[in-house]
Amino acid sequence: MIVEENLLAKTKEKALFAVLLDPDSTEGDVFLETGKMAFESGADLILVGGSLVDNVNLPSKIAELKKIIDIPVILFPGGASQVVQGFDAMLFTCLVSGRNPQYLIEEQLKSGLIVKSLGLETLPTAYILINSGPATAVEYISNTRAIPANKPKITMAHAIAAELMGMRWVYLEAGSGADKPVPLEHIIMTRKATNLSVIAGGGITTPQDAKARVKAGANIIVTGTIWEKNMDANLMKEFAEAIHDN
């Protein structure tokens, strides 16, 4: 539990900034360049994942990335096929907001033996999808419905159930490239009702968006799609400062 312990220790001092790299969208040098920019701009960790990821080349990509950065590289899997060697840890997720058994238990069952054989550290994470406008890739791939944006109590109830089942983290997700970020009330109510460490991602496009979600109670802020469109190191530094200055 080395990675998790270190993350938890840091979140007691400040919120953390995570940059999500999707190998599908950041091919070749762009994947490495974005990771390096994140490290140099003050990101605290890198998440790697996507709905469709080429697991054949993924270990070599991670090995190259870890040569040039010195922050944790954590797998954020879209399915069991993405569990490969080379990561410092992984979010062992369960899509608790959905009702599709494939993402409630089947992918977890498939990946469990792989995780054990690799000796990969896991962060047990409740994954909760919240509506942000048009359907996102994760809704389509997972064949699940998102929780309505105006129903934060439903998110809270799912988070409470996840905590009682032994999960330690909750990822409140608007979806990759979402039109709007997770509404603040979902974060506030989840924070008040549970002791889960809160990750918020999807649709966070400005440092102000990030800062507001930290103030609402998020421990880790995740941005990803924005860097596929805008390789701006100064903007990334602004995100880091906004997240850390709370």
C-alpha positions as CSV (number, residue, x, y, z in Angstrom):
1,M,0.0,0.0,0.0
2,I,3.0,2.3,-0.5
3,V,1.4,4.4,-3.3
4,E,-2.0,4.7,-1.5
5,E,-0.3,5.6,1.8
6,N,1.7,8.3,0.2
7,L,-1.3,9.8,-1.6
8,L,-3.4,9.8,1.5
9,A,-0.6,11.5,3.4
10,K,-0.3,14.2,0.8
11,T,-4.1,14.8,0.6
12,K,-4.0,15.7,4.3
13,E,-1.9,18.7,3.4
14,K,-3.4,19.7,0.1
15,A,-5.5,18.5,-2.8
16,L,-3.6,16.7,-5.6
17,F,-3.5,17.3,-9.3
18,A,-3.7,14.3,-11.6
19,V,-3.3,14.3,-15.4
20,L,-5.1,11.5,-17.3
21,L,-3.3,10.2,-20.4
22,D,-5.3,8.2,-22.9
23,P,-3.0,6.1,-25.1
24,D,-5.8,6.1,-27.7
25,S,-5.7,9.9,-28.0
26,T,-2.0,10.6,-27.3
27,E,-0.1,8.5,-29.7
28,G,3.7,8.1,-29.7
29,D,5.7,11.1,-28.6
30,V,2.6,13.1,-27.6
31,F,1.9,10.6,-24.8
32,L,5.4,11.1,-23.4
33,E,5.5,14.8,-24.0
34,T,2.2,15.3,-22.2
35,G,3.4,13.2,-19.3
36,K,6.7,15.1,-19.0
37,M,4.8,18.4,-19.2
38,A,2.5,17.3,-16.4
39,F,5.5,16.3,-14.2
40,E,7.3,19.6,-14.9
41,S,4.1,21.6,-14.3
42,G,3.5,20.3,-10.8
43,A,1.1,17.3,-11.3
44,D,1.2,14.9,-8.4
45,L,0.3,11.8,-10.3
46,I,-0.4,10.4,-13.8
47,L,-3.5,8.3,-14.6
48,V,-3.4,6.2,-17.7
49,G,-6.5,4.8,-19.2
50,G,-9.3,5.0,-21.8
51,S,-12.3,3.1,-23.1
52,L,-10.2,1.4,-25.8
53,V,-6.5,0.9,-25.0
54,D,-3.9,-1.2,-27.0
55,N,-2.6,-3.3,-24.2
56,V,0.1,-4.9,-26.4
57,N,2.2,-1.7,-26.5
58,L,1.1,-0.3,-23.2
59,P,3.9,-1.8,-21.0
60,S,6.6,-0.3,-23.2
61,K,4.8,3.1,-23.2
62,I,4.7,3.1,-19.4
63,A,8.3,2.0,-19.1
64,E,9.4,4.9,-21.4
65,L,7.2,7.4,-19.4
66,K,8.6,6.3,-16.1
67,K,12.1,7.0,-17.3
68,I,11.4,10.7,-17.7
69,I,9.1,11.5,-14.7
70,D,9.2,10.9,-11.0
71,I,5.6,10.8,-9.9
72,P,3.3,7.8,-9.5
73,V,1.9,6.3,-12.8
74,I,-1.5,4.7,-11.9
75,L,-3.7,2.6,-14.2
76,F,-7.3,3.7,-14.6
77,P,-8.6,0.7,-16.5
78,G,-11.5,0.5,-18.8
79,G,-11.5,-3.2,-18.5
80,A,-9.5,-6.3,-17.4
81,S,-7.6,-6.4,-20.7
82,Q,-5.8,-3.2,-19.8
83,V,-4.2,-4.6,-16.7
84,V,-0.6,-5.0,-17.6
85,Q,2.8,-4.8,-15.9
86,G,4.7,-1.6,-15.3
87,F,2.3,0.6,-13.3
88,D,3.0,1.8,-9.7
89,A,-0.7,1.0,-8.8
90,M,-4.1,0.8,-10.2
91,L,-7.6,2.1,-9.4
92,F,-9.5,-1.2,-8.9
93,T,-12.8,0.3,-9.9
94,C,-16.4,-0.8,-9.7
95,L,-19.0,1.2,-11.6
96,V,-21.4,1.3,-8.7
97,S,-23.7,3.8,-10.3
98,G,-24.5,1.4,-13.2
99,R,-26.5,-1.8,-13.3
100,N,-24.5,-3.6,-15.9
101,P,-23.0,-6.7,-14.3
102,Q,-20.0,-6.6,-16.6
103,Y,-18.7,-3.5,-14.8
104,L,-20.0,-4.3,-11.4
105,I,-18.2,-7.7,-11.1
106,E,-17.3,-9.4,-14.3
107,E,-14.3,-7.2,-15.3
108,Q,-13.1,-7.3,-11.7
109,L,-13.3,-11.1,-11.7
110,K,-11.3,-11.3,-14.9
111,S,-8.6,-8.9,-13.7
112,G,-8.2,-10.2,-10.1
113,L,-5.9,-13.0,-10.9
114,I,-3.8,-10.8,-13.2
115,V,-3.5,-8.2,-10.5
116,K,-2.3,-10.8,-8.0
117,S,0.2,-12.3,-10.4
118,L,1.7,-8.9,-11.2
119,G,1.8,-8.0,-7.5
120,L,0.1,-4.7,-8.5
121,E,-1.0,-2.4,-5.7
122,T,-4.7,-1.5,-5.9
123,L,-6.8,1.4,-4.7
124,P,-10.4,0.1,-4.2
125,T,-12.5,2.8,-6.0
126,A,-16.2,3.3,-6.4
127,Y,-16.7,4.7,-9.9
128,I,-19.8,7.0,-10.1
129,L,-20.9,8.4,-13.4
130,I,-22.8,11.7,-13.3
131,N,-24.7,13.2,-16.2
132,S,-23.0,16.1,-17.9
133,G,-25.1,16.7,-21.0
134,P,-24.6,14.6,-24.2
135,A,-23.7,10.9,-23.7
136,T,-20.0,10.3,-23.1
137,A,-17.8,7.5,-24.2
138,V,-17.9,5.8,-20.9
139,E,-21.7,5.7,-20.9
140,Y,-21.7,4.2,-24.4
141,I,-19.0,1.6,-23.7
142,S,-20.3,0.6,-20.3
143,N,-24.0,0.6,-21.4
144,T,-25.0,2.3,-18.2
145,R,-27.0,5.5,-17.4
146,A,-25.4,8.4,-15.5
147,I,-26.9,9.8,-12.3
148,P,-28.9,12.9,-13.1
149,A,-26.9,16.1,-12.4
150,N,-29.7,17.5,-10.1
151,K,-29.8,14.3,-7.9
152,P,-26.7,14.6,-5.6
153,K,-28.4,12.5,-3.0
154,I,-28.4,9.5,-5.3
155,T,-24.6,9.9,-5.7
156,M,-24.3,10.2,-1.9
157,A,-26.3,7.0,-1.4
158,H,-24.1,5.1,-3.8
159,A,-20.9,6.4,-2.1
160,I,-22.2,5.3,1.3
161,A,-22.9,1.8,0.0
162,A,-19.5,1.7,-1.5
163,E,-17.8,2.7,1.7
164,L,-19.8,0.1,3.6
165,M,-18.6,-2.5,1.1
166,G,-15.0,-1.6,2.0
167,M,-14.0,0.8,-0.8
168,R,-11.7,3.6,0.2
169,W,-11.9,5.9,-2.8
170,V,-14.7,7.3,-4.9
171,Y,-14.3,8.7,-8.4
172,L,-17.0,11.2,-9.3
173,E,-16.9,11.2,-13.1
174,A,-18.6,13.5,-15.6
175,G,-17.0,11.6,-18.5
176,S,-14.1,12.2,-20.8
177,G,-14.6,15.4,-22.7
178,A,-17.8,16.2,-20.8
179,D,-19.6,19.5,-21.5
180,K,-19.8,20.3,-17.8
181,P,-17.9,19.1,-14.7
182,V,-19.4,17.2,-11.8
183,P,-21.8,19.6,-10.0
184,L,-20.4,20.8,-6.7
185,E,-23.3,19.5,-4.6
186,H,-22.4,15.9,-5.5
187,I,-19.0,16.4,-4.1
188,I,-20.2,18.3,-1.0
189,M,-22.8,15.7,-0.1
190,T,-20.4,12.7,-0.7
191,R,-17.7,14.4,1.4
192,K,-20.1,15.0,4.3
193,A,-21.6,11.6,4.3
194,T,-18.5,9.4,3.9
195,N,-14.8,9.1,4.8
196,L,-14.0,8.2,1.2
197,S,-11.2,10.0,-0.5
198,V,-12.9,11.9,-3.4
199,I,-11.5,12.0,-6.9
200,A,-13.3,14.4,-9.4
201,G,-12.8,14.4,-13.1
202,G,-14.4,15.1,-16.5
203,G,-15.3,18.5,-18.0
204,I,-12.9,20.4,-15.8
205,T,-11.6,23.0,-18.3
206,T,-10.4,25.9,-16.2
207,P,-8.3,26.4,-13.0
208,Q,-11.4,28.0,-11.5
209,D,-13.4,24.8,-12.1
210,A,-10.7,22.8,-10.4
211,K,-10.4,25.2,-7.5
212,A,-14.2,25.2,-6.9
213,R,-14.2,21.4,-6.7
214,V,-11.4,21.3,-4.2
215,K,-13.2,23.7,-2.0
216,A,-16.3,21.4,-2.3
217,G,-14.2,18.6,-0.9
218,A,-12.4,16.8,-3.7
219,N,-9.0,15.3,-2.7
220,I,-7.8,14.7,-6.3
221,I,-8.7,16.7,-9.4
222,V,-8.3,14.9,-12.8
223,T,-7.9,16.6,-16.1
224,G,-7.2,14.9,-19.4
225,T,-9.0,15.8,-22.6
226,I,-8.0,19.5,-22.4
227,W,-4.4,18.5,-22.9
228,E,-5.2,16.6,-26.0
229,K,-6.3,19.8,-27.5
230,N,-4.0,22.3,-25.8
231,M,-0.4,21.5,-24.9
232,D,0.0,24.6,-22.8
233,A,2.5,24.2,-20.0
234,N,1.6,27.6,-18.5
235,L,-2.1,26.6,-18.3
236,M,-1.2,23.3,-16.7
237,K,0.9,25.2,-14.1
238,E,-2.1,27.4,-13.4
239,F,-4.2,24.2,-12.8
240,A,-1.6,22.9,-10.4
241,E,-1.4,26.2,-8.4
242,A,-5.2,26.5,-8.2
243,I,-5.6,22.9,-6.9
244,H,-2.7,23.1,-4.5
245,D,-3.6,26.5,-3.1
246,N,-6.5,25.4,-0.9
